[in-house]
Amino acid sequence: MSSFSRRTLSLLAIAALGLAACNKGGSAASVTADEMGMGNPQAKVTVVEYASASCPHCARFNNEVFPAFKAKYIDTGKVHYIFREFLTSPVQFAAAGFLLSRCAGKDKYFSVLDTIYHDQTQIYQSGDMRGGLLNIAKSAGMTEQQFNDCISNADALKALNDRVEKAQTQDHIDGTPTFVINGKQAASGEMTLAQLDDAIKAAGG
């Protein structure tokens, strides 16, 4: 099966309520409980990234800049990094990608998301979004049935939509990636490591 099932599509279509564009503007919000994060929660600097699993700009940042940022700031305890989910077109892929990442477990969330970003272009070129995500699910130890149950879970999708709605209505985010450093928006759009260096230094890091 090369596409999402009709039932899954009908569920994921709900996520279109959170549809936005890659690389627009936004503002900021404080860090909340139960976030997907890395690094020292007591660090002087908190970097929040709002990103979409389907956004090419987010994928490029993840693949080309994030590894060096992680090594320099997260792994050394200088920055507490928070990732917040957002939805951009194709929204079905973004929603399914986030659901899959969470179903893999909190300890595997970032590794699965990283694989999605690295495979994103190839998946788009193949036209088989479901098949591409299924392969990633299997590499994370999930069966096809577990994958199907995961991306068809209405409660999980509602929780995702609630997170996206909060990002839009409370945090005023309308595009990805958007970076917020110590509660202030640093940039809407991709950041280089040099730009992150400057922003973190300005925030006291």
RODO-2510 file (C-alpha; in nm, 4 decimals, decimal comma):
residues 205
     n   res          X          Y          Z
     1     m     0,0000     0,0000     0,0000
     2     s     0,1684     0,3173    -0,1147
     3     s    -0,0544     0,5763     0,0474
     4     f    -0,2184     0,6401     0,3810
     5     s    -0,5443     0,4522     0,4360
     6     r    -0,8709     0,6393     0,3966
     7     r    -0,9369     0,6209     0,7714
     8     t    -0,5886     0,7451     0,8518
     9     l    -0,6181     1,0255     0,5996
    10     s    -0,9499     1,1325     0,7483
    11     l    -0,7903     1,1487     1,0916
    12     l    -0,4777     1,3239     0,9719
    13     a    -0,6860     1,5712     0,7748
    14     i    -0,7954     1,7115     1,1093
    15     a    -0,4380     1,8250     1,1491
    16     a    -0,4855     2,0596     0,8552
    17     l    -0,6380     2,2982     1,1076
    18     g    -0,2803     2,3651     1,2095
    19     l    -0,1515     2,4026     0,8535
    20     a     0,1029     2,6788     0,8112
    21     a     0,3915     2,7632     0,5865
    22     c     0,7577     2,6879     0,6178
    23     n     0,9670     2,9901     0,7078
    24     k     0,7253     3,2631     0,8219
    25     g     0,7189     3,4765     1,1339
    26     g     0,6155     3,4251     1,4965
    27     s     0,6877     3,5214     1,8555
    28     a     0,7617     3,3312     2,1740
    29     a     0,6352     3,1536     2,4831
    30     s     0,7813     3,0168     2,8044
    31     v     0,8873     2,6544     2,8343
    32     t     0,6124     2,4268     2,9626
    33     a     0,6101     2,0870     3,1316
    34     d     0,6338     1,7549     2,9469
    35     e     0,8351     1,8868     2,6546
    36     m     1,0552     1,6958     2,4132
    37     g     1,3955     1,8257     2,5047
    38     m     1,7683     1,7640     2,5361
    39     g     2,0389     1,8935     2,7624
    40     n     2,0610     2,0474     3,1061
    41     p     1,7236     2,1846     3,2285
    42     q     1,9219     2,4130     3,4625
    43     a     2,1239     2,5703     3,1808
    44     k     2,1304     2,9500     3,1659
    45     v     2,0029     2,9436     2,8079
    46     t     1,6972     2,7648     2,6719
    47     v     1,6589     2,7339     2,2964
    48     v     1,3123     2,6424     2,1711
    49     e     1,2740     2,5326     1,8099
    50     y     0,9298     2,5157     1,6497
    51     a     0,9588     2,2837     1,3521
    52     s     0,7615     2,0591     1,1195
    53     a     0,8563     1,7057     1,0168
    54     s     0,7532     1,7925     0,6602
    55     c     0,9440     2,1227     0,6338
    56     p     1,2521     2,1170     0,4049
    57     h     1,4007     2,4180     0,5878
    58     c     1,3715     2,2284     0,9170
    59     a     1,5274     1,9195     0,7608
    60     r     1,8224     2,1184     0,6285
    61     f     1,8802     2,2801     0,9693
    62     n     1,8578     1,9409     1,1382
    63     n     2,0936     1,7749     0,8929
    64     e     2,3517     2,0487     0,8427
    65     v     2,3563     2,2719     1,1518
    66     f     2,2012     2,0886     1,4455
    67     p     2,4807     1,8285     1,4948
    68     a     2,7410     2,1005     1,5540
    69     f     2,4965     2,3027     1,7684
    70     k     2,4237     1,9933     1,9782
    71     a     2,7910     1,9125     2,0288
    72     k     2,8813     2,2701     2,1213
    73     y     2,5896     2,3632     2,3439
    74     i     2,3577     2,0754     2,4369
    75     d     2,6119     1,8016     2,5072
    76     t     2,8231     2,0443     2,7124
    77     g     2,5298     2,1478     2,9324
    78     k     2,5335     2,5103     2,8162
    79     v     2,1884     2,5004     2,6536
    80     h     1,8588     2,3357     2,7306
    81     y     1,7025     2,2563     2,3927
    82     i     1,3265     2,2186     2,3490
    83     f     1,1621     2,0915     2,0305
    84     r     0,8001     2,1885     1,9674
    85     e     0,5947     2,0278     1,6939
    86     f     0,4258     2,2304     1,4233
    87     l     0,2470     2,1305     1,1028
    88     t     0,3260     2,2449     0,7505
    89     s     0,2407     2,1020     0,4089
    90     p     0,2174     1,8129     0,3339
    91     v     0,0332     1,8058     0,6618
    92     q    -0,0403     1,4311     0,6542
    93     f     0,3304     1,3555     0,6406
    94     a     0,4121     1,6021     0,9180
    95     a     0,1419     1,4660     1,1478
    96     a     0,2245     1,1013     1,0814
    97     g     0,5944     1,1719     1,1297
    98     f     0,5375     1,3248     1,4717
    99     l     0,2968     1,0512     1,5776
   100     l     0,5533     0,7897     1,4731
   101     s     0,8345     0,9657     1,6589
   102     r     0,6304     0,9722     1,9793
   103     c     0,5144     0,6124     1,9427
   104     a     0,8765     0,5003     1,9216
   105     g     0,9201     0,6186     2,2799
   106     k     1,0665     0,9285     2,4396
   107     d     1,4170     0,7802     2,4359
   108     k     1,3923     0,7265     2,0593
   109     y     1,1944     1,0371     1,9690
   110     f     1,4829     1,2458     1,8414
   111     s     1,6575     0,9613     1,6627
   112     v     1,3396     0,8726     1,4718
   113     l     1,2733     1,2372     1,3878
   114     d     1,6331     1,2715     1,2712
   115     t     1,5836     0,9763     1,0361
   116     i     1,2658     1,1340     0,8999
   117     y     1,4551     1,4544     0,8261
   118     h     1,7405     1,2702     0,6576
   119     d     1,4986     1,0617     0,4484
   120     q     1,2568     1,3463     0,3754
   121     t     1,3784     1,4351     0,0252
   122     q     1,3997     1,0719    -0,0837
   123     i     1,0493     1,0034     0,0498
   124     y     0,9075     1,3042    -0,1329
   125     q     1,0775     1,1990    -0,4552
   126     s     0,9380     0,8456    -0,4246
   127     g     0,5829     0,9740    -0,3723
   128     d     0,5343     0,6998    -0,1111
   129     m     0,5055     0,8875     0,2169
   130     r     0,3440     0,6019     0,4043
   131     g     0,5988     0,3506     0,2802
   132     g     0,8871     0,5773     0,3731
   133     l     0,7568     0,6273     0,7255
   134     l     0,6807     0,2559     0,7601
   135     n     1,0431     0,1737     0,6800
   136     i     1,1547     0,4177     0,9489
   137     a     0,9085     0,2630     1,1958
   138     k     1,0458    -0,0852     1,1256
   139     s     1,4027     0,0390     1,1742
   140     a     1,2910     0,1646     1,5175
   141     g     1,1595    -0,1800     1,6079
   142     m     0,7899    -0,1360     1,5291
   143     t     0,5751    -0,3790     1,3339
   144     e     0,3511    -0,2645     1,0497
   145     q     0,0467    -0,3154     1,2704
   146     q     0,1992    -0,1033     1,5430
   147     f     0,2776     0,1640     1,2846
   148     n    -0,0794     0,1565     1,1515
   149     d    -0,2228     0,1782     1,5025
   150     c     0,0141     0,4624     1,5849
   151     i    -0,0734     0,6932     1,2968
   152     s    -0,4445     0,6108     1,3308
   153     n    -0,4640     0,6966     1,7003
   154     a    -0,7286     0,9674     1,7337
   155     d    -0,6271     1,0595     2,0899
   156     a    -0,2635     1,1072     1,9894
   157     l    -0,3675     1,3176     1,6924
   158     k    -0,5875     1,5345     1,9124
   159     a    -0,2954     1,5887     2,1478
   160     l    -0,0777     1,6877     1,8516
   161     n    -0,3406     1,9298     1,7251
   162     d    -0,3694     2,0785     2,0742
   163     r     0,0065     2,1388     2,0798
   164     v    -0,0042     2,3015     1,7369
   165     e    -0,3033     2,5165     1,8317
   166     k    -0,1183     2,6369     2,1413
   167     a     0,1850     2,7230     1,9286
   168     q    -0,0370     2,9264     1,6979
   169     t    -0,2742     3,0974     1,9385
   170     q    -0,0582     3,1428     2,2484
   171     d     0,2949     3,1462     2,1116
   172     h     0,1983     3,3265     1,7854
   173     i     0,4012     3,0909     1,5668
   174     d     0,3008     3,0779     1,2006
   175     g     0,5953     2,9177     1,0269
   176     t     0,8945     2,6900     1,0650
   177     p     1,1588     2,6769     1,1781
   178     t     1,1176     2,9450     1,4439
   179     f     1,3751     2,9800     1,7220
   180     v     1,3043     3,1273     2,0631
   181     i     1,5953     3,1857     2,3009
   182     n     1,5250     3,2566     2,6670
   183     g     1,1704     3,3574     2,5819
   184     k     1,2540     3,5934     2,2967
   185     q     1,2238     3,5112     1,9291
   186     a     1,5690     3,4947     1,7757
   187     a     1,4731     3,4095     1,4195
   188     s     1,2028     3,2806     1,1917
   189     g     1,3791     3,0693     0,9345
   190     e     1,6976     2,8686     0,9318
   191     m     1,9856     2,9812     1,1523
   192     t     2,3536     2,9189     1,0956
   193     l     2,5764     2,8081     1,3798
   194     a     2,7357     3,1543     1,3798
   195     q     2,3937     3,3161     1,4185
   196     l     2,3113     3,0791     1,7030
   197     d     2,6453     3,1626     1,8632
   198     d     2,5588     3,5324     1,8584
   199     a     2,2040     3,4824     1,9852
   200     i     2,3119     3,2521     2,2679
   201     k     2,5883     3,4919     2,3692
   202     a     2,3388     3,7788     2,3743
   203     a     2,1137     3,5670     2,5982
   204     g     2,3923     3,5222     2,8497
   205     g     2,5291     3,1888     2,7333
***
